[in-house]
Amino acid sequence: MRRSVLALAALLLLAGCNGTKRDPNTLVVLIDTSPANLDPRIGTDGQSEHIDELMFDGLVDHDAHFNFQPALATSWEQSNPLTYIFHLRAGVHFQNGQPLTARDVVWSVESMRDGTVISPKSATYASVASVEARDPLTVIFHLKRPDNFLVRNLATGAIGIVPYGSGKEFWRHPIGTGPFTFVSQKIDQDVVLARNPTGWRTEPKIERLRFAVVPDAITESLELEKGSADLAINTLPMDALPVLARQPNLVVKDAPGTPVQYLNFNLRDPILSHLLVRRAIAFAINRKEIIDTLLGGHAHTAESLLPEGHWAWTGNVDRYKYDPTIANRLLDEAGYPTGPDGVRFHLTMKTSTNEDTRLLAAVLQQQLGRVGIALDLRSFEFATFYSDVTRGAFQLYSMRWIGGNEQPDILDYVFSTARFSPKGANRSHYSNPEVDALLADADANPDQAKRSADYVRVQQILQKDLPALNLWYLDTVVVYNRRLTHVEPNASGSYGFLTTIELAN
């Protein structure tokens, strides 16, 4: 990584101040991968979802505290535990001029459920028995069972409402109701959007957006420095940011983020099944040191999967501040004395070949070694690594939750006994009947205050039991050209703030 920074610095010096003449009305955003599918019913990768949010709307949005707000639906009510009624906004049109009606909403959901399009999101609507268009502006969802997360799954980002009849080839020329319209896509090259002059929201200031695919970090940095690109969001390595911040035409700006880096324990492992060992590991990790050095200060410590400020988040939990003295005492109590070589036991941490992940693992190896835990590192191509993780073939690994942790159903998905992988993401094989009961009560209870109390208790139990250790929330980091104004990155790292950016000619 140090070599990459030196190379970057040298290349930036060579590039000098040679600017590239640009279309003054097009904002060029650098992305590291091409979106997989711009049909909002299908694409689940980060780039697809972020770009789809600019072209499509859901029935609802959420505010800074993740409470739901009107979008295509101006209001909604739950007439009974199995019936949701949504009242649509009048006068909304798709970007081809077709008016939005309840029939489009019905089609958007049912086309996923009936196989018209093959979608990984179809299981999200497993609780739905049927969707009814009562009149052009009223949609009724009839459920098989209570589902407190239905509204979340109808929000912008989770779904985009498409025109009635949109089929399997819709991804080739997607049409939505959002602030930008689709112009073109060249796979592994770029996606171009244009301002939607007939949108129902405030019209964006930018005329055109071009998302240019540049997978190499050094090339990406050079494009920004030369002025041939305007902006990059969460795609540059942390150690490149100080170099870029010194460029006279660039600004590095960050905002507290919601993505969580976590360390997962396999509770079926004979060593990690000991709670005292897991707690010792938590006390042995100096999170502040890692944030200040490896992450350049662009993160802050996390005590929950849920983001701070969320209506269900709590900070009233056990905390594991770096203290190797406590870590050593707990390991002694667990029956793992230090051997003649200074080692208590060995653990293996699996990682992908991603350089940032391997650097983190190397730092954890050093920190755990201070308390007698020998951490052996094994790196694999991501597909192999992820396959091992999902089938439980690991002792330790570290990954991130991005976006999925912004609603409390993540706690069920990751920690419920019923969600052992592959039925969910409970890869630790953690099982606690009290947690299961609290999550079931929260899932069935429509009262948000009571649900919040359940989730608070769940977070408190998880911090005691430590099936996983939440490490930090990663900031949203934007590097942009000074010709841009009103750049306000958001916590989730989505692209919604591009609707308010302005370009100075």
Sequence and secondary structure as in RCSB ss.txt:
>XXXX:A:sequence
MRRSVLALAALLLLAGCNGTKRDPNTLVVLIDTSPANLDPRIGTDGQSEHIDELMFDGLVDHDAHFNFQPALATS
WEQSNPLTYIFHLRAGVHFQNGQPLTARDVVWSVESMRDGTVISPKSATYASVASVEARDPLTVIFHLKRPDNFL
VRNLATGAIGIVPYGSGKEFWRHPIGTGPFTFVSQKIDQDVVLARNPTGWRTEPKIERLRFAVVPDAITESLELE
KGSADLAINTLPMDALPVLARQPNLVVKDAPGTPVQYLNFNLRDPILSHLLVRRAIAFAINRKEIIDTLLGGHAH
TAESLLPEGHWAWTGNVDRYKYDPTIANRLLDEAGYPTGPDGVRFHLTMKTSTNEDTRLLAAVLQQQLGRVGIAL
DLRSFEFATFYSDVTRGAFQLYSMRWIGGNEQPDILDYVFSTARFSPKGANRSHYSNPEVDALLADADANPDQAK
RSADYVRVQQILQKDLPALNLWYLDTVVVYNRRLTHVEPNASGSYGFLTTIELAN
>XXXX:A:secstr
 HHHHHHHHHHHHHHTT      TTEEEEEESS  S   TTT  SHHHHHHHHHH   SEEE TTS EEESSEEE
EEEEETTEEEEEE TT B TTS B  HHHHHHHHHHHHTTSS  TTGGGGTTEEEEEEEETTEEEEEESS  TTT
TGGGBBTTB    TT  TTGGGS   SSSEEEEEEETTTEEEEEE TT SS   S SEEEEEE   HHHHHHHHH
HTS  EEES S GGGHHHHHTSTTEEEEEE    EEEEEE TTSTTTT HHHHHHHHHH  HHHHHHHTTTT EE
E SSSS TT TT    S      HHHHHHHHHHTT    TTS SEEEEEEEES HHHHHHHHHHHHHHHTTTEEE
EEEEE HHHHHHHHHTT  SEEEEEE SGGGSTHHHHHHH GGGBTTSSSBTT    HHHHHHHHHHHH   HHH
HHHHHHHHHHHHHHH SEEEEEEE EEEEEETTEE     TT  SGGGGT EE  
